[in-house]
Amino acid sequence: MSKRRKKDEDHVDESWLIPYADILTLLLALFIVLFAASEIDAQKFKQISDSFNSELQGGKNILDHEAAVETVIPQELIKQEEARNSDISMEQDFKELSELQEKIEGYIEEKGFSPRLQTTLTSKGLVLKITEGILFPPGGANISAEPRKVAQEISNLLVTDLPREILIEGHTDNVPSHSIEYPTNWELSTARAINFMKVLLENQDLKPQNFSATGYSEYRPIATNNTAKGRAENRRVEVLILPYQKPN
């Protein structure tokens, strides 16, 4: 009898290990959640807090609760998605420029302005080329009544849903300008670009901050200056409608 009593006394009661293991599990889960809490908002943190309160009051194991931590998306996947969306935007932009070109071509055909007005869709944007006889007299930069009407009609065609930048470029042939008002082709080409832009901006639907004008004199020819036909080709104003660019 005494030996059995001694054996029972030597046996250590291990029932305390069960709550101790539960406490360790809760502490481990707590540290994990606290670490993840830096990536979640206050609402999510409240959900986690409620879960712990439920556990401490006898609820289910905390690991059985629905995960409250938001999934962190790798930056590389985000960049790939942004690039994909950018490609879609470029496709849509090219389509809209093509539609704008068709609208301008319809106007040119209706008015019988071909080939004095021409459009070209390039990687830089949509180009509208206007030869000298449409807007300006030889050697001049003033826009009279009939050409002004044409310029106003063109301004209506330039109104688009997206706020595109539009560049107005003036060009001449290599025949020197000796007038008092335009002593060189630099002044002549620049004056033509600016005067045409001013008429366009009489349209209240166009934003002046999206426009710019410049003159290139004789230095960007598209044909030879050795023939009358080539010089006529070089005396022109070009309207460059740029692809849409998101504001910074």
Helices and strands as residue ranges (DSSP letters): H 2-10, H 17-36, G 37-39, H 42-56, G 62-64, H 75-111, E 117-122, E 125-131, H 132-135, H 145-157, E 166-171, H 185-200, G 208-210, E 211-215, H 228-234, E 236-241
